[in-house]
Amino acid sequence: MRTYSISEAARLLGVDRRTLHRWIRNKLVPEPAVQVISGVRLRFWSEADLAKLRRHKAARYWGKGKRTKTKGQRDD
């Protein structure tokens, strides 16, 4: 199964890697699998994780992710 680094996942989603870190920190998305390699914690995202991230982004953001949707607001 293919896995993606946080930078690769961010690029595929069209968001900054800091956005993914913020979503994890705020518990908006589940934390991906963490592997420790040479004492460094690395997160690796699976295809299933990316699908969850895409759903989260689609539910909360328009376009490329720069505009946040608010409750009751119509789509463009």
N, C-alpha and C positions, 0 to 999 in steps of 0.2 A: 504494500500500500504506500502510495506517495505521501510524503509529509512536507510541510512548508515551514520555513522560518517565519518569524513575526514580520520581517521586512518583506518577504515574498507574499505572505498573506495580505499585508497592507496594500501592496502594489496591485494584487489581483482584485481587491475590494475597492480600490480608488480612494483610500484614506491614508493618513499618516500613521506610522508605527506607534507614535505617541497616543493616537486615538485608541488603538487597540489596547495599549497599556492602561489607559484611563477607563475603558469599558470593563476590563478585568478588575481593576482596583475598585470600581464602583459597583461591582457584581451585576453588571448589565448583561454580560455573556459569561458562560462557564469557562473556567481556566483550562487551557489545553494541557496535554501531557507534558510533563516537565522531565527533562533528562539532565543529569549532571555529568558533564564531560570535562575532565581535567579540572575539577573543582568549580566549574562555571555552570550555573543553572540556565538551561536553554529550553524555550517553549517550542514545541513542534505541533503544528495544526494539521489535522487530517482533512480529507475531503468532507466528511460529515461535519467537522467543526466549521469549515468554510461555509457550508450550507446554512448553519445556524447564524453565522456572522452576516451572511447576505440577507437573511430574513430580518435580523435585527436592524440592519441598515435600511432596508426597504420600508420597514415600519416606522422609522424615526426620521429619515432624511430624504430630501428631494435631490434629484440630479446626482451630482458627484459628492454629495455629503456636506455641502457648505451651508445649506439652509435646514434648520431644524423644523419639523412639523410640530404644530401646537394643536391641542385638543379642539376639535370643531372647525379647524381651518380646512378650506377646500384645496384640492390639488390644482396646480397651474393648468 
